[in-house]
């Protein structure tokens, strides 16, 4: 874990070097993912089943690769009542939050008499990747499938690594209205969704986080299908003053560190004694945390404590462009309102990032690896598309036509010019 002081003469250079450090997958992942994609494209379901045998040690067929309706119901029934209640509670809040994002169609007639506008339509088919390696992720099902459902997507196909499907994941799928679930993970799952494989029909867009192979496969398939984002290791920045409970802040830092040894947790504070108290609290928590091995590796290799005036924190946050940022201060908006680059912002001492992961209603699929500079988190806009509408009558075309001809001729495109000029000739 690194420590930086804003007053050090080499702070800017050291801080920039820290931000530029590579986290995540080795270089050979992309080539391996490419081989899987080519195999599935060429051989379809045969390749998908073969990879299941090789990588996941499961024997599946065209009949057993799909999760049955009975299994989904069994998963719901086997999920503890308090977890089912929490899933329903979270789904309702996610549905309400994303319903407010729905944009309106527009139509108007401008001063030239041209009828203009746009309309929004949902995608037809979306694939949702749900990880199944380190833990069960019912929240991932909800965060991806519920916004797609709100958008009006006709078909939602979920893929998740084979083996024992966790009941809570199936319960979340039931709550989100997902009935098409396939036992396939890794790059082969992404390939199956993109190209189709036996009973798995292709989709128009693939969303959801996965491991390095899944991310590499999504990168290669962009253009064949749409994708939401390229997910990297999770990250959090906590901006905190000395009036916080150090143990609370330590827990917040560890909430992301436990995801992955490549995750990143950063504390920004203006008080050296408080920073040291948080560091001690982190070390104590790591001794008893069930995910302590991964969390300790993350904190040791990628974590940082930055001692800086809190007034400097918005600029530091923008430089990091983190997935999550907490402002645990007395007046958090005074600082957060100056932040441009962050996936999600959590305000106040009793608003930990973890509630955003589950029940706040906002989406937890967020840009990582400084992508918050140019990208937003998952939303209803990932599942709808805008189509422009244009209509001219003779009078309005007479206004637009000559300018169309002039620009087309300037660009050396005579057929473009002709398609307008023929309509301007009074004798035609």
HELIX and SHEET records of a PDB file:
HELIX    1   1 UNK A   11  UNK A   20  1                                  10    
HELIX    2   2 UNK A   28  UNK A   43  1                                  16    
HELIX    3   3 UNK A   45  UNK A   56  1                                  12    
HELIX    4   4 UNK A   69  UNK A   78  1                                  10    
HELIX    5   5 UNK A   81  UNK A   99  1                                  19    
HELIX    6   6 UNK A  138  UNK A  151  1                                  14    
HELIX    7   7 UNK A  167  UNK A  176  1                                  10    
HELIX    8   8 UNK A  186  UNK A  195  1                                  10    
HELIX    9   9 UNK A  212  UNK A  221  1                                  10    
HELIX   10  10 UNK A  246  UNK A  257  1                                  12    
HELIX   11  11 UNK A  272  UNK A  288  1                                  17    
HELIX   12  12 UNK A  292  UNK A  302  1                                  11    
HELIX   13  13 UNK A  310  UNK A  312  5                                   3    
HELIX   14  14 UNK A  313  UNK A  320  1                                   8    
HELIX   15  15 UNK A  332  UNK A  336  1                                   5    
HELIX   16  16 UNK A  353  UNK A  358  1                                   6    
HELIX   17  17 UNK A  371  UNK A  373  5                                   3    
HELIX   18  18 UNK A  380  UNK A  383  5                                   4    
HELIX   19  19 UNK A  394  UNK A  410  1                                  17    
HELIX   20  20 UNK A  414  UNK A  424  1                                  11    
SHEET    1   A 6 UNK A   2  UNK A   5  0                                        
SHEET    2   A 6 UNK A 304  UNK A 307  1                                        
SHEET    3   A 6 UNK A 264  UNK A 269  1                                        
SHEET    4   A 6 UNK A 235  UNK A 240  1                                        
SHEET    5   A 6 UNK A 324  UNK A 328  1                                        
SHEET    6   A 6 UNK A 344  UNK A 347  1                                        
SHEET    1   B 3 UNK A 106  UNK A 109  0                                        
SHEET    2   B 3 UNK A 115  UNK A 122 -1                                        
SHEET    3   B 3 UNK A 384  UNK A 391 -1                                        
SHEET    1   C 5 UNK A 180  UNK A 183  0                                        
SHEET    2   C 5 UNK A 155  UNK A 160  1                                        
SHEET    3   C 5 UNK A 125  UNK A 130  1                                        
SHEET    4   C 5 UNK A 205  UNK A 207  1                                        
SHEET    5   C 5 UNK A 226  UNK A 227  1                                        
END                                                                             
